[in-house]
Amino acid sequence: LPGPPAEYVATLGFNDGLQNPLIGGTYAFSGAGGKDVGAFTATLKFPIQESFTNLQGGPPSMQISASGQTITWTGGAAGQFVTISGTDPYASFACNAPATAGQFTIPSYVLVPMGSGAGTLTVQVSAYPQSVSATGLDAAFLFGFVEPQTVNVTYY
């Protein structure tokens, strides 16, 4: 039957029944292959949770100014990035920064459309996707990320 190519996604972590979150180390993955896809091996260095210094220990809600907001963190390794995203009832945004940078300023042109009012700000550490090769695959990638941290915010 014609249609989109087959896709397979596997998630390992807190909800996989293994009770073994994959964070803070290098892991090897392998598959024996089968009828349609050949054997593969791949490794990925999973990130650890950075400490987002200006999101910790504050009030349950922080103020985000439309003139720009700097998010800072400690930790971060080569091959990893931090995604900073936000939502309000009418708009959303997402920005990526290398984890080794230690900070990122959300530009005003991103924050101005957020309007004013209640919303969320989420930060997440991820590893850059690693290519996986096996016969029978057009494209395959392995990537890892740490559970996102979300705080309530007021955009103004």
C-alpha positions in Angstrom: 0.0 0.0 0.0 1.3 3.5 -0.8 1.8 5.8 2.1 4.4 7.4 4.3 7.5 5.5 5.1 7.5 3.5 8.3 8.7 5.1 11.5 9.8 3.6 14.7 10.4 5.5 18.0 11.6 4.1 21.3 11.7 6.0 24.5 13.9 4.9 27.4 13.7 6.5 30.8 11.4 7.0 33.8 8.3 5.7 32.0 9.9 2.7 30.2 9.3 0.2 33.1 13.0 -0.1 33.6 13.2 2.6 36.4 16.7 3.5 35.0 16.8 7.0 33.8 19.6 7.5 31.2 21.4 10.6 32.3 24.9 11.6 33.0 26.9 9.1 31.0 27.7 7.4 27.8 25.5 4.6 26.7 25.8 2.1 23.9 22.8 0.9 21.9 22.7 -2.1 19.5 20.2 -4.1 17.6 20.6 -7.5 15.9 18.5 -6.4 12.9 15.8 -8.3 11.2 14.0 -8.9 8.0 13.9 -5.2 6.9 16.6 -3.5 8.9 20.2 -4.6 9.4 22.2 -4.7 12.6 23.4 -1.4 14.2 25.4 -0.1 17.1 25.5 3.5 18.3 26.7 5.4 21.3 25.4 8.6 22.9 26.6 10.7 25.8 23.4 11.6 27.7 23.4 15.0 29.4 23.1 15.7 33.1 20.7 18.3 34.4 22.4 21.7 34.5 21.6 24.1 37.3 19.6 27.0 36.0 20.9 29.6 38.5 18.2 32.3 38.0 15.3 29.8 38.0 16.1 28.3 41.4 15.0 29.3 44.8 12.8 32.2 43.6 9.1 32.8 43.9 6.7 30.3 42.2 6.4 32.8 39.4 9.0 35.1 37.8 8.7 38.2 35.7 9.8 38.1 32.1 10.3 41.6 30.5 9.7 42.1 26.8 13.0 44.0 26.7 14.9 40.7 26.9 15.6 38.0 29.6 18.9 36.3 30.3 18.7 32.7 31.5 21.9 31.4 33.1 23.2 27.9 34.1 26.2 26.1 35.3 27.3 22.8 33.8 26.9 21.9 30.2 29.2 19.9 27.9 30.2 19.9 24.3 27.7 18.1 22.2 24.7 19.3 24.2 22.3 22.2 23.9 19.7 24.0 26.1 16.2 24.7 24.7 14.5 27.6 26.3 10.8 27.8 25.4 7.8 29.8 26.6 4.1 30.0 26.2 1.2 32.3 26.9 -2.4 32.0 25.9 -1.7 33.6 22.4 1.9 32.8 21.5 4.9 30.6 22.0 8.7 30.6 21.3 11.7 28.2 21.4 15.4 29.1 21.4 18.4 26.9 21.4 21.9 27.6 22.8 25.0 25.5 23.2 25.1 24.1 26.7 28.7 25.2 27.1 27.6 28.9 26.7 26.3 29.1 30.3 23.7 31.7 29.4 21.3 32.8 26.7 19.4 36.1 26.4 15.9 35.7 24.9 15.8 38.7 22.5 13.1 41.3 22.8 11.8 40.6 19.3 11.0 37.1 20.6 9.4 38.3 23.8 7.3 41.3 22.5 4.7 39.0 20.9 4.2 37.2 24.2 1.9 40.1 25.3 1.4 40.4 28.9 0.0 38.0 31.4 0.5 34.5 32.8 2.5 31.8 31.0 5.3 29.3 31.4 9.0 29.2 30.7 10.6 25.8 30.1 14.3 24.8 30.0 15.6 21.5 28.8 19.1 20.0 28.2 19.5 17.7 25.2 22.3 15.9 23.4 22.8 16.7 19.7 21.4 13.8 17.6 23.8 11.1 16.5 23.4 9.5 13.2 22.8 5.7 13.2 23.5 3.6 10.1 22.0 0.2 9.2 21.0 -1.4 5.9 17.4 -0.8 5.1 17.2 2.6 6.8 16.9 5.9 5.0 17.7 7.9 8.1 18.0 7.2 11.8 19.1 9.2 14.8 19.7 8.7 18.5 19.3 11.5 20.9 18.9 12.0 24.6 17.4 14.7 26.8 16.9 15.5 30.5 13.4 16.0 31.9 12.4 19.7 31.2 12.0 22.2 34.0 9.0 24.5 33.8 8.3 27.6 35.9 5.3 29.8 35.9 6.0 33.3 34.6 4.4 36.6 33.9 5.3 38.3 30.6 5.2 42.1 30.7 
